[in-house]
Amino acid sequence: MADLRSTIAGIRSPNPFWLASAPPTDKAYNVVRAFKAGWGGVVWKTLGEDPPVVNVSSRYGAHLDTDRRMIGFNNIELISDRPLEVNLREIMEVKRDWPDRAMVVSLMATMTEAAWAGLARRVAETGAADGLELNLGCPHGMCERGMGSAIGQVPEMVEQVTRWVKNAVNLPVIVKLTPNITNILWSAEAAKRGGADAISLINTVNSIVAVDLDAMAPTPVVDGKGSHGGYCGPAVKPIALNMVAEIARNPDTRGLPVSGIGGITTWRDAAEFLALGATNVQVCTAAMTYGFKIVEDMIGGLSNWMDEKGYRTLDELSGRAVRNVVNWNDLNMNFSTKAVIDPALCIDCGRCHIVCEDTSHQAIRIDAGEGRRVFTVVNEECVGCNLCSHVCPVPDCITMVPEQNNLPYVTWPNDARNPMRVPEAAAE
């Protein structure tokens, strides 16, 4: 069977599935239940300086589809509101009883060396932390106080905080990055310059998830008012995948271990993060939606898939897709693919025709059949956009088939259709 043992920045765990710093890792009771369910590690909910913060009620908002399935999750909860000493005591107790699981502790402090170094030392003195995660990404509540994303959005501050903590303690340091920035490479490179042993991303996306049209306030509503919060869940996965890939293929950050976060709900989601360069993954919303036992399906699914594909270890999988992530101008302009509709699977819903006729290239023809309509792709009009295959409700009914045109691989800079292309003779 595939070996799912994971090591990131020297931190070992029996599998790559960690719970992210969030309500599920707020106390010993939750974390013990998580470890019993099979999670490989946790990032303890962010600790701050005493006195504890004060949270509001309510705290969560949701973006649901028509079947009330969670698409996105929004929260306005702050860092741990429990006394620091209580958290530190429980961290020691849990690590004592579960020595094989990764225990990483998330930290947040004001922008002073004394605050960051002092907090890091207090955690290190417990002897129970396998590593520290610096929360530089929280986009609500704490950033208004000069912490969280207020630091994470300034590369110079990211570098400085990382260096302060690295100088203060002899523990692996993971820097958690905010997605609320123009270019994720700025903060990733800053973390590396500061001495980070690894980075984790993404933290939540700044958002207003919905508006209560009766209260006329953003949800969640707190006594008639609402605020921006942090957005997570399946909806943010594409944003997270892109940022992980950018870091993995950037020469200045290549080789920096990445803990992937953002909308991971299934083993397949985890495999995608790993393929794009992540070393392990962190999960929050899926656990808050389905409970801790979801990790059983993640472990089993990833193990079975790796066996099927011949991957023996996570190292053999990590980063395998990075080489195929290129800039748009490096794609093959001569590649062509066409949609093909399987009439045996078609249920005559007509969705493919509607979207192609109304919003695309009028490339799907309707003919009369025996008691039903027959949908056929007009190859001359089809541009291979694959919209039809995405809206079709029947799996594999519409497939995209590459054309065998035997043309060479040509990128846009060298394509004759590029008006800015310099002819080869002129270039010489």
C-alpha positions, 0 to 999 in steps of 0.5 A: 500500500502507498506510504502516506507518512508525511514530513514538512519542515522536519515535522512528521505525521502519519498522514498528510491530513492536518486540521487547520487553525480554526474552531475545530482545533480550539481545545483539547476535547476537539483535538483528541476527537480529531486524533481518534478519528485519524487526523495526522496533525493539527494547527492549534487555533491561533494564540495571542497575548493575554488578555484574551480577545472577545468574540461576537455572536453570531459568527458564521455565514454560508453560501449554499447551492439550491440543494443547501450544499455548502459552497462557501463558508464565511466567518467573523470569529477572531483568534482564541478567546481562551486564556493563554495558560489554559491553551498551553496546558492543554497542548502539553496534555494532548502531545503527551498522549498523542506523540506521533501526531503533528502538533503545530501552534498558530501565533498572532501578535502585534508588530513588535519583536517583544510580542512575537518573540515572547509569545513564541518562547512561551509556546516553545517552553512547553516542549510540546510544539513540533512547530509554529505557524505564524498567522499573517493572514486573518482578514477581519477583526485582528487586521483592524488592530494591526495584526493578521493580514495587516502584516501579511500584506506588507512583504517587509513585515512578513520578512521581519516577523519571520526573522524575529520568531526564527531568532527567538526559538529553535522550532520549525516556523511555517508562515501562513500567507494571506490571499488578499494581496496582488501577487502571492510571490511577494509575501512568499519570497519575503517569508523565505528571506526571513528564514521560514522553514515552510509556508502555508496558504491560503488563509481566508479571502476577505468577503461579504458572503450575503446580505439579509434583505430583511435586516438590510445587513451583511450576514452573519448579522450582529444586532442589526449590523454586519461586517466583512469576514474570511471566506473559505470552503470549496469555492476558494479552492481554485484560488488556493491551487493557483497560488500554490502552483505559482510558488512551486514554479517560481525560481525564488521560492521553488523548494520551499515546503508548502502546506496547502489550504483552501476548500479541501473536501475530498481525497481528490482535492488533496491530491490536486494540491499535492500534485501542484507542489504542496507537501501536505494539506490542512482542512477546516470547512469540510470538518466543520460541515461533515465532522472529523470522520471525513478524514477516513475517506480522505486517507482511504481514497488517497491511498487507493488512488496512489496504489492505482497510479503507482505512487509509493510515497507522497514525495513521488506525487508532490509537484508532479503537475508543476512542470505542466503549469505554464504561462498562457503564451506558452500554450500550443496554439495549434492544438484543437479539440472538439465536443462529441455527444454520446447519443446513448447517454443523452437524456434530451435535456437540451442544456448543451444546445441552449448555452451554445446557441445563446452564449457561445458558437452555435455549434450544436444542431438539433435533429428530429429522432425517434421520439426524441431530439438528437443533438449533434456537434457541428465541427466547423463551428465548434471551437473546443471551449468545452462549455457544453461538457460542463453544463451537461448533467450526465457524466461522460455524455459530452467528451472533448476529443483532440483532433489529429492535425499533425501540426507543430507545437507553436506558442503565441510569440511564434504564431504567425497570427500574432500581429506583434510577431517578429518574422524570423528573417527580420530577427536574424 
